[in-house]
Amino acid sequence: MIVQQRNQPTKSGKPLQGFLPWIILGVGLLIMVVGIIISSTLKDKSPPRPIGEAPRIPKVNLIVHSNVGGAEVYLNDQQKATISDTHHKATLFNLAPNTYQITVKKQGYTDRTETVEITGYTISQIVEINLQPGE
């Protein structure tokens, strides 16, 4: 009787051959999960603006120029600044959009009032109010 020998792979030759597709699948899933976690942590965490909340309008600096140094600057009848002797200007900071009465006064000069509308579409706004010698 002749016995034929078959070439059978030994178990010791390729021990992980049956598990290789599962290992590749597991590594792929792990990479996908890590990517999702990283992308979710990189997103903007600021809370959404509530519905109905008005957008914030920036405040404006009003620069008042005058021909007379030392004159006082009034905003709606309240003294707020003094015109500098060197640059002949004063700055009123952080005004909300609105209409204002700006008055410039100095003893020996006639007071002068201008109506100024602040729109909020600019960082600073300039108004020139020159005084005339008077009372």
TAJO-V339956 format. One record per backbone hydrogen bond with DSSP energy under -1.0 kcal/mol. NH is the residue of the N-H (numbers start at 1). CO is the residue of the C=O. If there is no record, write none. Layout:
nh = [NH:NH]
co = [CO:CO]
This chain:
nh = [8:20:23:24:25:26:27:28:29:30:31:32:33:34:35:36:37:38:39:40:41:42:53:60:61:62:63:64:65:66:70:71:72:73:74:75:76:78:80:81:83:84:88:90:92:95:100:102:103:104:105:109:110:112:114:116:118:125:127:129:134]
co = [6:16:19:20:21:22:23:24:25:26:27:28:29:30:31:32:33:34:35:36:37:38:50:95:123:92:125:90:127:88:83:68:105:81:103:78:101:75:73:73:71:89:84:64:62:60:116:114:74:112:72:106:132:104:102:100:98:61:63:65:108]
